[in-house]
C-alpha cells in the first residue's frame, strides 16, 4: 500500500509539472512518419498457435514439477506424469 500511495503521489506531482498544451487534431492518430495511415484491423487466427503454446506450457510445467519431486514420492509424480501424457495425447489427437 505504501508503494502504491507513493506512486500515486509521483503521478500527481508529474501531472503538476508536465507541459500543458492545446489539443491538435492529429494528437490521437497513429504515428506513421507523416504519411496518412488507414486503420486496418487484423483478425489473427490462433487455432494453429494454441496447440504449440499448450504443448510447451505442459512440458515446461511437467519438467519443473518432476525435477523437484522429493525422494520417495514416486506414486503422485507418476500419476501427474500420466495425466500430462494424457493431456498431450488429447491435444494432438487428430
N, C-alpha and C positions, 0 to 999 in steps of 0.2 A: 504494500500500500504506500509505503514511503516513496519508493522509486516512481510509482505511478503519479503521486502528487507532485514530485519534483519534476517529472517530465511534463506534466500539465503546466507547471509554473514556467518552465523554459519555453514551452509553446506559446503561452500568453505573452511572455517577455519578447519573444521573437516577433509576435504579431504587432507589438507596440513599436518596435524599431524598424520594421520592414518598410520598404518603399511602397507608397500607395499611389497608384496612377489611375488614369481613366481607362475604361474598358475599350479595347479596339475590336473591330468587327471580326478579325480572324483569331482572336485570343483562344477560343476553344477548338479551333480546327487543328487537324493533324499536321505536323511539320513535314513537308516533302520537298525541301531545298528550293522553295519558291515556286514550285510547279503546282498547278491545280490538281488536287487529289480527289478522285472519286472513291467513295466508300464501297469497298467490296466485302461483304460479309461471308466469310468462308464457313462452310459447314463440314468440318472434318469428320471422317468416319473412323471410329476407334474399334471397329469389330475385329480388325486384324491385329491391332496393337494389344488388346486386352489379354489374349491367351499368353503372349510373351511376358507381359508385365506380371500376370498372376503366377506364371511358372517361376520367374526369378524371385518373386516375393516368397513363394512357398519354399524354394530351395535355400534361400538365404536364412529364413527363419528356422527351417529344419536343421541346417548346418550349425547355427548358433545354439539351438536347444540341445542337439545331440552332442555337440562338443563340450557342453557344460554340465552334462549329466554326471552326478556323483557316482562313485563306485557302489555297486550293489543295488542300484535302482534300474535294473535292466528290463523288467516287465513293462513298466509305464513307458519307458523310452521306446521299446519295441512296438507297443500299441500306438504311440504317437507317430513313429516312423511308418507303420502300416496305414494309418489314416492319411498321412501325407502322400504316400504312394497311391492310395485310392483316389485322392483328390486330383493327382496328376493324370491318372488313367481316365477319370471322368472328364478332365479338361481336354485331353487330346483324343477322345473317343469320337471318331467321325468316319 
